[in-house]
Amino acid sequence: MKKLNNIRLGKKTIAGIVGVLMITTALTLIFASGAIADQRGTLTDVTVDPSTSYIGESENYNFTFVTEQRIIGTNGDENIDIVQSDFDFDDITSSDVAVVYWSEAIDQYREIDPASVDSAMGYLNIELGLDGDNIAKDTELKVYLDEGDNEVQNPTTPGTYAFDITTYDSYNQEDGTTLTTPKALDTGSVDVEIAYQTEVTAGSVMAENADTTEWYASIKEALASFESLGAGDNIIVHDNYSGEPDSGALSWPIDVDIAGLTIRAADGAEPVMNAGGITPSTGIVNISASDVTIDGLAIENAGGTGSQSGIYVQGSDATVNNCTISETPWGIHVATGVTGFTLMNSTIMNFDNAGGNGLYLNSSTGAVIENNIIENGLQAMTVGGTTAGDPIIENNTIKDVDWGMFFPNDPSDATVQYNNFENAGYALQNEASGKTLTAESNWWNDPAGPLADGNSDDIRGDNFMGVGDFDITPWLDAPSPDGSGVDSIELDQDAYSGMDEVNVTARAGYKLGDDTLDVTVESIEAGETLTLTLEETGDSGVFVNGFLLTDNEDLYEEESGYLLVDNVEDTIQVDGLTDGWDMTATASVDFIPPVVDNIVVTKANEDSWLYFGEDNTWAENMIWARGSIEFTANFTENSPENMVFTIGEREIVEDLEAGDNSVTVSEYVSRIPDGTLPVTATLTDSGGLSDTLEKDIIVDTTVPDVTVVKPESVGFGPNVDNTEIPIRVDASDNVVDNIAGSGVETVTVDIPALENDISLAYDSESGYWENSITASVEDIDNFEITAAATDRMDLSSDTTATVAVLWDNTAPAIENAWVVYPEGFNAAKVGDTVIVKATVTDDVGVGSVWLNAENVGLDDEIEMTLVDGDVYSAELEDIDVAEENLGLRQLTVTALDTANNEATGIVDVNVVGYYESYEITLEKGWNLISLPIIPENTATEAVLSGFGDAVDNVVSVWGYDALDGQWMTYTPGVPTPPTFPSLRVMEDGKAYWVKMEETATLEIEGREMPVGGGGVIPPTYVLRTGWNLVGFTGVTQKTRDAYLGMVEEQVTGMTVFGYDTDKGLYTVRPSTMLTPGQGYWVFVTEKAAFTAW
């Protein structure tokens, strides 16, 4: 089926006598191999386009309508047979081709050759769109447009003609040849109205309304002769316009009294309205009606020496756009009381005579003056009358005039901005006393701003004058629209912190002959003032100087260049006055630095992970993260400037304003390598003070490490029906070396041959994840065990091990068992904690190990945990033995293998009533030591015998007698030098310097300080004024206050130093723990004594 659509009538420029109405058939087909395309369409409209119409001289019209379309398609190598050969037209409706279209066509033809058109005839081009389907390969489709049996239509007069449209197929479906006579497929019809003019008089001005157009020789003729001109109608002036007649009713000036009328230049035309030097009473063009628009005209050459204008406006809401007005005494005169006048995109020039104004607004309201050039005259603009009104004067260029803008009355409501004053003499004149003309963001022909010297001949920066005031800052540092705002007076900072230097810059224009400018500086809170003399820099109109801030009243003197400010917060203000405009600048003073209170870390979305280490653990205050994380810095500051976040190597700067108290940024931390990620928030206030807070997080995208430790093998034998299988998994989560991950959260084990989903629990003593199951393994050769570990970042890994199943009737071996006593001792007291360890092995696998501790007052079956290799351990807390049973107490270790074969072993625990020895490890180099127990033999040689053979490593021992300030020394096997007395004894309560050749352990024999009882007096130690070497008597740590509290009550001052042998440095001990075996320097201001109780 074929359907016609889109018939369009248009105009086409072509030479010739015969007009041809062409129809184009548009066929859009889609072909696919082996298929016929199917495209359908409808006839939509009939249109005319004057831009492609032809107007020419012709006696008649001869219409012939033929078009051909060759269709290309494929179906393998075969021709495509027409499957459907009928064509069906939708109803084709007529479309009016109005006379106005033809008139526009004639108008456009005249633009090409206006003088040659005395009469015009022509043809219209009709384009007919035809969408089709089922068009075969090589089909030649012809469409004819005619009236009645293919007869040619020759319309010679305007009218409506009915044309039949017939489609023909010239392709023979049967043999593929072209038919001599095309076969008609289907027909349709359309009515086309042909409208044209046979005699047209050439003109230069066209009047146009909604119904018709007429040509005239002048604008006044069009205004006088064209019927029904009104709002929305146009008078269009062409380039061949030569002006109005010199005399008669249609001569100059032009009076426009039709409201809403537009007089404009034809598209692309630049007609000139040259008044020939006439002297109109008001203007060349006089607008008395409202809503009149003058667009695109050049109006020039009016005589006279008064207010004769290019355009005189009495009607409100008039618009002058894209016009040039020149060689007139005044450019445009807007009469008193006119409202809503608009002047834009126009040029007013060459109005230079006595009293000449480029634009005169007389008490006008609602005026808009934008994007104009006013140049080469006496006074560019007067905004006068009894009031200046509320004009908006923006983006204009005023140049080469004696006065720029003159405001004889109150200019308070005027908007004057983004204008360029270039060689504008007195650029502004305000004669309204006590009233301020606001003219900010204008260009004054120099970056330094306007002149302030009253010399209009100086062209380095335009001037202003008058008895009124001006607000001209900021001004532009370059012509609009490229300039940026510049204040007339500036401080080098918006805020200052503390005792800063303040630099003041004033752009006061060129004060010729003046090298200085005085300004007043005031501190608002402190209430002090300073007169500051600014010095001019290189005849640039810029004046500079500086002063210092201080909160010290003794420093403050006006002559010294210091300004006293409040020591918390203050405001400084700089004021100057230069020829009618005030210059003011302020800044704050802030002595209080900002505070970053905290950095809060949160998840940015549900696909992120965070883990916060638990309090009172090694992980306290540690954070692990994965995915998108938000960092919020909360802060305290009244005048924040910015916050700089540094996240790894990325820096994020957030500008702040008063009232802000937090900043939030986000980071996809998973893009950063695993490990510690420092996050730093630096807050800077407007005075330059800053505070920084750092928070570390640990990026963790690393899966845990997981290893199956046990079982490696399990046994079965005569002693077991079901084997208890101990499961031990080592799971760790280090993200990188020495940096812990978020931590393993769960470990599960699958043993497909026995049991799945076995949850393991973490044993803090062994450091492994453990559990056990009981199962029969007798019929299994081996089985697989898979352990999966998941960390707190929801990252998982797994591993699989193979476990051998073996016959086992051999008991485990308990190869060694021993006791670990409290540090420094080789025995334990009642209430102490000891650790029992045993080495247990088995040829197949150890199942469990336990300890019978009844002999020290504990349970008879305490589990021992595998802690290292084959070593099992149990911690025995608060052992309890009756006094009569003190001594060696026997404990039993029992071990079972996985086949229930059992072995036992014995270990002895030495439980005593009080300690009789204590071991101290001395490092190579200097050591500051003391005796934690009271030695049985205080002779130096006897005490040092506790080194055993390692006594040879002792280089020297030094003691200090605070009573007489005397050092004493002892060297094993070497006589004491005569310079120092011999250190004959080493006593408790005192400290000694010992220098060692190598590290060795000293065992001190004696007794623990008694804990009380009849006849026992605690030892008392005396401190002399000054420095004392003081020992720590006791076998458990105490705070400095607990040990030396009695001394602090007796003296006005005390200092305690310890010594770090590894670093070789003293350490101050104001309140930290004092340790058994360590010695201390203690300084007291008075003699004192204390009891080590």
GILIN-V576461 format. One record per pair of residues at least 24 apart in sequence whose ideal C-beta (glycine too) atoms are under 7 Angstrom apart, sorted by the first residue. I is the first residue (numbers start at 1). J is the second residue. If there is no record, write none. Layout:
i=<I;I>
j=<J;J>
This chain:
i=<1;1;1;1;1;1;2;2;2;2;2;3;3;3;3;3;3;3;3;4;4;4;4;4;4;4;5;5;5;5;5;5;6;6;6;6;7;7;7;7;7;7;7;8;8;8;8;8;9;9;9;9;9;9;9;9;10;10;10;10;10;10;10;11;11;11;11;11;11;11;11;11;12;12;12;12;13;14;17;18;19;19;19;19;19;19;20;20;21;21;21;21;21;21;21;22;22;22;23;23;23;23;23;23;23;24;24;24;25;25;25;25;25;25;26;26;27;27;27;27;27;27;28;29;29;29;31;31;33;33;34;36;36;36;37;38;38;39;39;39;40;40;41;42;43;43;43;45;46;46;46;47;48;48;48;50;50;50;50;52;53;53;53;53;54;54;55;55;55;55;55;56;57;57;58;58;60;60;61;61;61;61;62;62;63;63;64;65;65;65;66;66;67;67;68;68;69;70;71;71;71;73;79;79;79;80;80;81;81;82;82;82;82;83;84;85;85;85;86;86;87;87;87;88;89;89;89;92;92;92;92;94;94;96;97;97;97;97;99;99;100;100;102;102;102;103;106;106;107;110;114;114;115;117;117;118;119;119;119;120;120;121;121;122;136;138;139;139;140;140;140;141;141;142;142;142;143;155;158;158;158;159;160;160;161;161;162;162;163;163;163;164;165;165;204;204;204;204;205;205;205;206;207;208;208;208;209;218;218;218;219;219;219;220;220;220;221;224;229;229;230;230;231;231;231;232;233;234;234;235;235;236;236;237;237;237;237;237;237;238;238;238;239;239;239;241;243;243;243;246;252;252;252;253;253;253;253;253;254;254;255;255;256;256;256;256;256;256;257;257;258;259;259;259;260;261;262;262;263;264;264;265;265;265;270;271;272;272;273;273;273;274;274;275;275;276;277;277;278;278;279;279;279;280;282;282;283;283;283;283;283;283;284;285;285;286;287;287;287;287;287;288;288;289;290;290;290;291;292;293;293;294;294;295;295;296;296;297;298;298;299;299;300;300;300;301;302;302;304;305;305;305;307;309;313;313;314;316;320;321;321;322;326;329;329;330;330;330;331;331;331;332;333;334;334;334;334;335;336;336;336;337;338;339;339;339;340;341;342;343;343;344;344;344;345;345;346;347;347;348;348;349;349;350;350;351;352;352;352;353;357;357;360;361;361;363;363;364;364;365;365;366;367;368;369;369;370;370;371;371;372;373;374;375;375;375;376;377;378;378;379;379;380;380;381;382;383;383;383;384;384;385;388;389;390;393;394;394;395;395;397;398;399;399;401;403;404;404;407;407;407;410;411;411;412;416;417;417;418;418;419;420;420;421;421;423;424;425;425;425;426;426;426;426;427;427;427;428;428;429;429;429;430;430;430;431;431;431;432;433;433;435;435;436;436;436;436;437;437;438;439;439;439;440;440;440;440;441;441;441;441;442;442;443;443;443;443;443;444;447;447;448;448;448;448;448;448;449;449;449;449;449;450;451;451;452;452;452;452;452;453;453;453;455;458;458;460;461;461;461;469;469;470;470;471;472;487;488;489;489;489;489;489;490;491;491;491;493;494;494;495;495;495;495;495;495;495;496;496;496;496;497;497;497;497;497;498;499;499;499;500;501;501;502;502;502;502;503;503;504;504;504;504;504;504;505;505;506;506;506;506;507;507;508;508;508;509;510;517;517;519;519;519;520;521;521;521;521;522;522;523;523;523;523;523;524;524;524;525;525;525;525;526;526;526;526;528;528;528;530;530;549;551;565;567;568;588;588;588;589;590;590;590;590;593;593;594;594;594;594;594;594;594;594;594;595;595;595;595;596;596;596;596;596;596;596;597;597;597;598;599;599;599;599;599;599;600;600;601;601;601;602;602;603;604;604;604;604;609;609;611;611;611;622;623;623;624;624;624;624;624;624;625;625;625;625;626;626;626;626;626;627;627;628;628;629;629;629;630;630;631;631;631;631;632;632;633;633;633;634;634;635;635;635;637;637;639;639;640;640;641;641;641;642;643;643;644;645;646;647;647;648;648;669;670;672;674;674;674;674;674;674;675;675;675;675;676;698;698;700;700;700;700;702;702;703;703;703;704;704;704;704;704;704;704;704;705;705;706;706;706;706;706;706;707;708;708;708;708;709;711;711;711;712;712;713;713;713;713;713;714;714;714;714;714;714;715;715;715;715;715;715;715;715;716;716;716;716;716;716;717;717;717;717;717;718;719;719;719;720;720;721;722;722;722;723;723;723;723;723;724;724;724;724;725;725;725;725;726;726;726;727;727;727;727;727;728;728;728;729;729;729;729;730;731;731;733;741;742;742;742;743;743;744;744;745;745;745;746;747;747;748;749;749;749;750;751;751;752;753;753;754;763;765;765;765;766;766;766;777;780;781;806;808;808;808;808;808;808;809;810;810;811;811;811;811;812;812;812;812;812;812;812;812;813;813;814;814;814;814;814;814;815;815;817;817;817;818;819;819;824;824;824;824;824;825;825;825;826;827;827;827;828;828;828;828;829;829;829;829;830;830;830;830;831;832;833;833;833;833;834;834;834;835;835;836;836;836;836;837;837;837;838;838;838;838;839;839;840;840;840;841;842;844;844;844;845;845;846;846;847;847;847;848;849;849;850;851;851;852;852;853;855;855;855;856;856;856;856;856;857;879;881;883;886;886;886;887;914;914;915;915;916;916;917;917;917;918;918;919;919;919;920;920;920;921;921;922;922;922;922;922;923;923;923;923;924;924;924;924;925;925;925;926;926;926;927;927;927;928;928;928;928;928;929;929;929;929;929;929;930;930;930;930;930;930;930;931;931;931;931;932;932;932;932;932;932;933;933;933;933;933;933;934;934;934;934;935;935;935;935;936;936;938;938;938;939;939;940;940;940;940;940;943;943;944;946;946;946;946;947;947;950;953;953;953;953;954;954;955;955;955;956;957;957;957;958;958;958;959;959;959;959;960;962;962;962;962;963;988;988;988;989;989;989;989;989;990;990;990;991;991;991;991;991;992;1008;1009;1009;1009;1018;1018;1018;1019;1020;1020;1021;1021;1021;1022;1023;1023;1023;1023;1023;1023;1024;1025;1025;1025;1025;1026;1027;1027;1028;1029;1029;1030;1030;1031;1032;1032;1032;1032;1033;1034;1034;1035;1036;1037;1037;1037;1037;1038;1038;1039;1039;1040;1040;1040;1040;1041;1043;1043;1044;1046;1046;1047;1047;1047;1050;1050;1051;1051;1051;1051;1052;1052;1053;1054;1054;1054;1055;1056;1056;1057>
j=<40;84;86;87;88;133;87;130;132;167;186;40;41;42;43;88;89;90;131;43;89;92;128;130;165;188;41;42;43;44;129;131;44;45;127;129;43;45;46;126;127;128;190;46;47;49;126;127;46;47;48;97;124;125;126;192;48;49;52;53;124;125;127;49;50;51;52;53;54;105;124;125;52;53;54;125;54;54;58;62;54;58;61;62;122;123;64;123;63;65;123;124;125;126;145;65;125;126;65;67;126;127;128;143;145;67;127;128;67;69;128;130;141;143;129;130;69;71;130;131;132;135;131;71;73;135;73;74;74;75;75;80;83;134;133;133;134;131;132;133;131;133;131;90;89;90;92;95;95;190;192;95;97;101;124;101;104;105;108;125;105;122;124;125;122;123;105;106;109;120;122;122;119;121;121;122;154;156;123;154;155;156;152;154;152;153;152;144;145;146;142;144;142;143;140;142;141;140;135;137;139;137;137;138;176;136;137;136;173;134;136;139;173;134;134;169;173;185;185;186;167;185;186;186;186;187;188;165;188;189;190;190;191;193;124;192;193;195;195;212;212;213;195;196;197;213;197;200;206;202;202;240;202;200;202;202;198;199;200;197;200;196;198;196;171;171;169;171;170;171;178;167;169;168;170;182;167;194;194;195;196;194;191;193;192;194;189;191;189;190;192;189;189;190;238;240;241;242;235;237;241;236;235;233;234;236;233;244;245;250;244;254;263;244;250;254;250;250;258;261;258;260;259;260;291;260;261;262;264;261;263;264;266;263;265;266;269;271;297;266;269;271;269;270;271;271;273;274;276;276;278;280;284;280;283;284;285;286;284;285;286;288;285;286;287;288;289;292;288;289;289;289;290;291;291;292;293;295;294;295;296;295;296;297;298;297;298;300;297;298;299;300;301;301;302;301;301;303;302;303;303;304;308;308;309;312;308;309;310;311;312;333;310;310;311;312;311;313;314;315;318;314;315;315;315;316;317;317;318;319;321;320;323;321;322;322;323;323;323;324;323;325;326;327;328;327;328;329;329;329;353;354;333;333;338;341;338;340;346;345;346;346;350;353;356;356;357;360;357;358;359;359;360;360;361;362;364;362;362;363;385;363;364;364;365;366;366;367;368;369;372;370;371;372;371;372;372;372;373;372;374;375;376;376;377;377;376;377;378;378;381;382;384;389;391;387;389;389;391;389;390;390;391;392;393;396;394;395;395;396;396;397;398;399;400;401;400;401;402;403;403;406;404;405;405;406;407;411;414;408;409;409;414;413;414;419;418;419;419;480;422;424;423;424;425;429;428;462;431;432;437;435;435;437;436;442;441;442;442;480;480;479;480;445;462;459;462;456;462;463;456;463;464;465;462;463;464;464;470;464;465;466;466;468;470;466;467;468;468;467;468;468;469;468;469;470;471;468;470;471;470;471;472;471;472;473;474;474;475;476;485;475;476;476;478;479;480;483;475;477;486;507;509;510;540;541;542;475;488;507;509;541;509;509;510;508;509;511;578;579;510;511;512;512;510;512;510;509;510;541;580;581;580;581;581;581;585;583;574;576;583;584;585;585;574;585;587;587;587;686;587;588;590;639;685;686;687;549;587;589;687;590;591;687;688;689;591;548;549;550;549;546;548;546;547;549;572;544;546;532;534;544;545;546;574;542;544;534;543;576;583;541;542;541;543;578;541;541;543;576;574;575;576;575;547;563;572;574;572;573;563;564;565;570;572;570;571;573;566;569;570;571;564;565;566;570;556;563;564;558;563;589;591;589;591;592;639;686;687;687;639;685;687;689;689;691;635;636;637;640;683;685;689;690;691;635;636;637;691;633;635;681;683;691;692;693;634;635;636;634;631;633;679;681;693;695;632;634;629;631;697;630;632;629;628;629;630;666;793;794;742;792;793;698;697;698;698;700;741;742;792;793;669;697;699;700;669;670;700;701;793;668;670;666;668;666;667;669;664;666;664;665;667;679;662;664;662;663;681;661;662;661;662;683;683;685;685;686;683;685;684;685;686;684;681;683;682;681;680;677;679;672;677;699;701;699;699;700;701;702;735;736;699;735;736;739;739;735;739;735;741;742;793;735;741;795;796;797;731;732;733;744;789;791;795;797;731;732;731;787;789;797;798;799;799;785;787;799;801;768;803;845;898;803;845;803;804;806;844;845;777;803;805;844;845;898;806;807;808;844;845;897;898;899;777;778;805;807;808;899;807;808;809;899;901;809;899;900;901;899;900;776;774;775;776;774;775;777;898;899;772;774;847;898;772;773;775;898;772;847;848;758;760;770;771;772;768;770;866;760;768;769;787;768;769;789;791;791;791;792;793;791;792;789;791;790;791;792;790;787;789;788;785;786;787;786;783;785;784;780;783;783;865;865;867;873;865;866;867;805;805;805;844;843;844;897;898;899;901;901;843;901;897;901;902;903;840;841;842;846;895;897;901;903;841;903;838;840;893;895;903;905;839;841;893;905;907;907;907;909;918;919;1035;1076;1077;915;917;918;917;910;912;915;879;909;910;911;912;913;914;915;879;880;881;911;878;879;875;876;877;878;876;879;909;873;875;874;876;891;907;871;872;873;864;872;893;905;870;871;870;872;895;870;897;897;898;899;897;898;895;897;896;897;898;896;893;895;894;891;893;891;892;891;889;890;891;880;881;889;909;911;881;911;911;913;911;912;913;911;1007;1008;1008;1035;1005;1007;1003;1004;1005;1004;1035;1001;1002;1003;1002;1004;1077;999;1001;994;996;999;1000;1002;996;999;1061;1062;996;997;998;999;995;996;1061;993;995;1061;994;996;1061;991;993;1059;1078;1079;991;992;994;1077;1078;1079;990;991;1031;1032;1077;1078;1079;986;988;1004;1031;1032;1033;1034;1035;1076;1077;1004;1006;1007;1008;1009;1035;988;1006;1007;1009;988;1004;1005;1006;1005;1006;985;986;987;984;985;970;983;984;985;986;986;1004;972;1002;1003;1004;1005;1000;1002;1000;996;997;998;1000;994;996;995;996;997;995;983;992;994;983;992;993;983;990;992;1029;1029;1024;1026;1027;1028;1024;1019;1031;1033;1019;1021;1031;1033;1092;1029;1030;1031;1029;1030;1031;1079;1080;1079;1035;1033;1034;1092;1091;1092;1093;1092;1089;1091;1089;1090;1092;1089;1047;1082;1084;1087;1088;1089;1087;1084;1085;1086;1087;1083;1081;1083;1082;1079;1081;1080;1082;1079;1074;1075;1076;1078;1092;1076;1092;1076;1076;1073;1074;1075;1076;1073;1074;1071;1073;1069;1071;1072;1074;1071;1074;1092;1090;1090;1091;1084;1088;1090;1086;1088;1084;1085;1086;1088;1085;1086;1085;1082;1083;1084;1083;1080;1082;1081>
